[in-house]
Amino acid sequence: PLVKDVSVCPRLKEVIKESEWEDMLEGFDERGYLNARRWKPGDDPYTLYAFNQRESERIPSNRALRDTRNYRCSTLHYDSDLPPTSIIITFHNEARSTLLRTVKSVLNRTPLHLINEIILVDDFSDDGDDCQLLTKLPKVKCLHNTRREGLIRSRVRGADAAGAKVLAFLDSHCEVNKDWLPPLLQRIHQDSTRVVSPVIDIINMDTFAYVAASADLRGGFDWSLHFKWEQLSLEERAHRSDPTQPIKTPIIAGGLFVIDRSWFNHLGKYDTAMDIWGGENFEISFRVWQCGGSLEIVPCSRVGHGNANTYIKNTRRTAEVWMDDFRLFYYSARPAARGNIRGRVELRKKLKCKSFQWYLDNVYPELKVPDDSDSRSGPIRQRQNCLESQREDGQETTILTLAPCVTKEGVPSVNQEWVYTHGQQIRQKQLCLSLSTTFPASQVLLLPCNVNDGKQRWQRSGTHVEHLTSRFCLDSDLALDGLDSSRMLVISPCELSAYTQRWEGPVS
């Protein structure tokens, strides 16, 4: 196995009394823990981590935070039998000061009986003691990966080891605010298919100032699957007479959410073929909504978070599995290759999940579907010549050739006008530039358009037009050799200096 479990403080097996809890907190050698790899005067405080290490170390591990909730939140009452929770925090080479502050904030601001355990999953950090020494704190357990697994496989590992019926996922540069957990658990207690997330306050990673975020926001995105916060519409705000009411959201912001463990397992956990960190929030959000659950932001729960980046490979897998034909809008916004997704597609069938059209209609009608009416069109020109479709007399097939550009009162002739679509096709009526083979010097053909055919996808690369599957470029070399019989277009290895590969036109 890839995994070695590290012994857990045996006292955790018993119920920890409050006095013991205090003793364990007091007995923790915080100074010794923080002294390893401290920032040294004269060093750049940003070198080791993507934030100001000097400032993080200056701030105490149990600093006071302003209660950023609406005043009505403190008057709400929650069920007395809310389920204890396994809190899962994954990290890789995190600064000890931020990791400790994350753990301490959970211990200090969560009702004791609601913490089943805090599971730290160390994703193969350079120093195993970053994690191991924290098991001297109450309720803290530590799992070490024996190789780098990335956020998603690490989270699944933490979830598999969890003993509680509810899972709370946090990042390692968080600080939870007062009474953050009961409002989240209350929503799940009422309906186990809800996946709930706090309002995410901002921790400035330069100054570590804790800044309240607006509670009138929900998650949204554009077709390149870039996450963005969106104001609630006027209509939604008018419906919200009570500012403590949960907000339905098309997508959660990332790593901070609480979910019923059996619902998490039923939905297929996470897509474990996603690598390293980022973008997983799209996959789990689409899956929850399309497979019968819902996503909510709960305004009376507040968690501060330092910002982090997302990666493209993960969103690509999400588009392939969950977005049906709408994925083409993603690909035209972010061209990229695909991976093997059969297992996740089968999961989707097994769970009888709804279509992406349903998601757009019912969950996120504000996301406007681009139509080909705003595609770009015009001639594709090389010096005085243009790409042209020609139908030989008596021939069934239409061929692609190069011919002198023809315009009539500034308008290109019909067989020299091309549309570049959102699906990255170069199209004329029902025919698209295509290939039957993708080795160098393969002829570019005109074939019936098919949005699922990767060999019909092209994009601009500087002055060149690049074929996406082969990574070769559209080339007029053979068309220009003067023989009428061979005026065909081909693909060739892209060469910056080759004038036969330079094109002007609507391809973007």
Buried (B, 14 or more C-beta within 10 A) or exposed (E): EEEEEBEBBEEBEEEBEEEEBEEBBEEBEBEEBBEEBEBEEEEEBBEEBEBBBBBBBEBEBBEEBEBBBBEEBEEEEBEEEBBBBBBBBBBBBBBBBBBBBBBBBBBBBBEBEBBBBBBBBBBBBEEBEBBBBBBBBBBBBBBBBEEEBBBBBBBBBBBEBBEBBBBBBBBBBBBBBBBBBBBBBBBBBEEBBBBBBBBBBBBBBEEBEBEBBEBBBBBBBEBBBEBEBBEBEEEEEEEBEEBBEBBBBBBBBBBBBBBBBEBBBBBBBBBBBBBBBBBBBBBBBBBBBBBBBBBBBBBBBBBBBBEBEBBEBBBBBBBBBBBBEBBBBBBBBBBEEEEEBEEBEEBBEEBEBBBBEEBBEEBBEEBEEBEEEEBEBBBBBBEEBBBBBBEEEEEEEBBBBBBEBBEEEEEBBEBBBBBBBBBBBBBBEEBBBBBEEBEEBBBBBBBEBEBEBBBBBBBBBEBBBBBBBBEBBBBBBBBBEEEEEEBBBBBBEBEEEBEBBBBBBBBE
